[in-house]
Amino acid sequence: MISLDVSPALLIPYYDEDSSTIFLTGKGDTTIYAYEVTEDAPYLCPLSHHRCLSIHQGLSSLTKNKCDVSIVEFSKCYRLTNNSIEPLSFTVPRLKVRI
């Protein structure tokens, strides 16, 4: 059992099957929680969470062909705020990136 958020908003899961990553966020939140899902205990391994400056209303994941593999991007989505739609990129940290 993990305590994630004290916000009254329900957390909405966005699951990326290719990378076994689940993104959790709620309407009105400023944080997108990321966890790697595994078959062995502890089943959810925390990844770096994405913190935003403003609240968002929701997320929409893009298809894999929109990811830029040259920067080791494994997921891309759009974040809907009160007055804008912002692209978000999730990458795997690497010491060296091939160009």
C-alpha positions in Angstrom: 0.0 0.0 0.0 1.4 3.4 -1.0 0.2 6.8 0.0 0.3 9.0 -3.2 -1.8 12.1 -2.9 -3.9 14.0 -0.4 -6.0 15.7 -3.1 -9.7 14.8 -3.1 -9.6 14.2 -6.9 -9.7 10.6 -8.2 -6.4 9.4 -9.7 -6.9 8.4 -13.3 -4.5 5.7 -14.6 -2.8 5.9 -18.0 -1.0 2.6 -18.7 1.8 2.2 -21.3 1.9 -1.5 -22.1 5.1 -1.3 -24.1 7.2 0.1 -21.2 5.1 -1.4 -18.4 4.7 2.1 -17.0 1.6 3.5 -15.3 1.0 7.3 -15.1 -1.4 8.5 -12.4 -2.9 11.9 -12.1 -6.2 13.6 -11.3 -8.2 16.5 -12.5 -6.9 19.6 -10.8 -3.6 18.0 -9.8 -0.1 19.4 -10.6 1.8 16.1 -10.4 1.9 13.1 -12.7 3.0 10.1 -10.8 4.9 7.4 -12.7 5.5 3.8 -11.7 7.0 0.8 -13.4 4.7 -2.2 -13.1 6.5 -5.5 -12.4 5.3 -9.1 -11.9 7.4 -9.5 -8.7 7.0 -7.7 -5.4 6.8 -4.7 -4.8 4.8 -4.7 -8.1 5.1 -0.9 -8.4 8.5 0.7 -8.6 8.4 4.5 -8.4 9.9 6.5 -11.3 10.6 10.2 -11.5 7.3 12.1 -11.1 6.5 15.1 -13.3 5.6 18.3 -11.5 3.8 21.0 -13.3 3.5 24.7 -12.4 -0.2 24.9 -13.1 -3.1 22.5 -12.6 -4.3 20.3 -15.4 -7.7 19.0 -16.4 -6.5 15.8 -18.0 -4.0 14.0 -20.2 -4.1 12.3 -23.6 -1.5 9.8 -24.6 -0.1 9.8 -28.2 0.8 6.8 -30.2 4.3 5.3 -30.2 5.1 6.6 -33.7 5.1 10.1 -32.3 8.0 9.4 -29.9 11.5 10.6 -30.8 13.7 7.6 -30.2 16.9 9.7 -30.8 16.3 11.3 -27.4 15.2 8.0 -25.8 11.6 9.1 -25.5 9.2 6.2 -24.5 6.0 8.1 -24.1 4.4 11.4 -25.2 1.2 13.0 -24.2 -0.7 16.3 -24.2 -1.7 18.0 -21.0 -4.9 20.0 -21.0 -4.8 23.1 -18.7 -7.4 25.9 -18.1 -6.0 27.9 -21.0 -3.6 25.8 -23.1 -2.7 22.3 -24.4 0.9 21.4 -23.6 3.0 18.6 -25.0 4.8 16.4 -22.4 7.7 14.0 -23.1 8.8 11.1 -21.0 12.3 9.9 -21.6 14.7 7.3 -20.1 17.8 8.9 -18.6 21.0 7.8 -20.3 24.6 8.7 -19.8 25.3 8.7 -23.5 22.7 9.2 -26.3 23.5 8.2 -29.8 22.7 10.8 -32.5 
